[in-house]
Amino acid sequence: MPADLHLHTTTSDGSLTPRELLDKALTLGLDIIAITDHDTVDGLYAIEGYEYQGLEIIPGIEFSTDYREHEVHILGYGIDIRNKDLTTQLTHLQAERVQRTKEMIERLAELGYPIDYERVKQLAGTGTVGRVHIAQALIERGYIRTISEGFTRFLNHDAPAYVSRKKLTFSAAIELIHNAGGVAVLAHPGLINDDMIVKDIIAAGIRGLEVVHPGHNNEMEEKYYQMAQAYNLVPTGGSDSHGPKGKEQDYIGIKTIPNSWVSNLKEQMTKS
């Protein structure tokens, strides 16, 4: 029963619509998936009422936070997508993303690469505007060839057009997820590159650890699995797919986890 519990759609920075993602999951023979868009649950609203031949969908989300100059991502599984505190906070975060996008466009213009915000908004479609849509607009204008080039030259943290945005603290993200009936999981701990930070986040009340991820090699997966066992955390994992036109070439289903891990996660979800 293959499961991929880390997937993004066009409602954040993925390149597949929610329904396209589900169709792809069925084609690949996946049995369980989780949609974990950044700072939004709009993709989950978009698939309500549709039947997908037994494909099980776990409602999820991914929050970006900062801690000690490291970006820390917190995944939430089994959340109530209509929880009032959650929806209120997501509204604020979406507004922050819009403002940040406009500021990055201003910086690009100052660098000699003007693009139009309205066009970026069109490229985002029903999703929230973000860096991937800025990169798409840069491609249209012929300034770059690929989304990856756009991030490297302009949009990554150390690039000239990058603008930081207000984020939740990781403790606030954990609390928000748990209050919305979900299970908070630390995403791709190996990419933080500092296990002391990982242990700080565990101490803050995280209940799971993403062990399987494209950014983890076999040694890292074994290390974080053992860490999950030592701290009585649920191991999870997935492809972190952003689709075929996403900022990274991580495709749905390239990383999956066993059914026993999903069962453990569901058990935690019932305790929330």
LINZICOR-V530957 format. One record per pair of residues at least 12 apart in sequence whose C-alpha atoms are under 8 Angstrom apart, sorted by the first residue. I is the first residue (numbers start at 1). J is the second residue. Records with the same first field share a line. If there is no record, write none. Layout:
BEGIN
I->J  J
END
This chain:
BEGIN
1->30  31  32  258  259
2->29  30  31  32  256  257  258  259
3->30  31  32  33  238  253  256  257  258  259  262
4->30  32  33  34  237  238  239  252  253  255  256  257
5->32  33  34  35  36  58  236  237  238  239  256
6->33  34  35  36  237  238  239  240  241
7->33  34  35  36  37  238  239  240  241  242  252
8->35  36  37  38  240  241  242  243
9->21  35  37  43  242  243
10->43  124  125  126  127
11->37  40  42  43  124  126  127  128
12->37  38  39  40  127  128  129  130
13->37  38  130  131  132  133  242  246
14->241  242  243  245  246
15->242  243  244  245  246
16->242  243  244
17->43
18->43  44  46  47
19->46  47
22->52
23->52
24->252
25->252  253
26->52  55
28->253
30->55  253
31->54  55  56
32->55  56  57  58
33->55  56  57  58
34->57  58  59  60  77
35->57  58  59  60  61
36->59  60  61  62  75  76
37->60  61  62
38->61  62  63  64
39->61  62  63  64  90  93  94
40->61  90  94
41->60  61  81
42->127
44->59  81
58->77  78
59->77  78  79  80  81
60->75  76  77  78  79
61->75  76  77
62->74  75  76
63->75  168  173
64->167  168
65->167  168  169  170  173
66->167  168  169  170
67->169  170  197
70->192
71->192
72->170  186  187  192
73->170  186  187  188
74->170  173  174  184  185  186  187
75->184  185  186  187
76->177  182  183  184  185
77->182  183  184  185  269
78->181  182  183  266  269
79->177  178  180  181  182  183
80->180  181  182
81->180
83->180
85->176  180
86->176  177  180
93->166  167
94->128
96->165  166
97->128  129  130  165
98->128  129  130
100->163  164  165
101->129  130  131  134
102->117
103->163
104->161  162  163
105->117  134  161
107->160  161
108->154  161
113->138  143
115->137  138  141
116->137
119->137
120->133  134  136  137
121->133
123->136  137
131->151  155
132->147  246  247
135->147  150  151
138->150
147->245  246  247
148->247  248
151->247
170->201
171->201  204
174->205  206
178->272
179->272
181->269  272
182->269  272
183->206  207  208  265  268  269  272
184->206  207  208
185->206  207  208  209  210
186->201  206  208  209  210
187->209  210
188->209  210  211  212  213  215  216
189->209  210  211  224
190->215  216  220
191->215  216
202->231
206->233
207->233  234
208->228  233  234  235  236
209->224  228  233  234  235  236
210->224  235  236  237
211->224  225  235  236  237
212->236  237  238  255  256  257
213->237  238  239  240  255
214->238  239  240  250  254  255
234->261  264  265
235->261  265
236->257  261  262  265
237->255  256  257
238->253  254  255  256  257
239->251  252  253  254  255  256
240->252
END
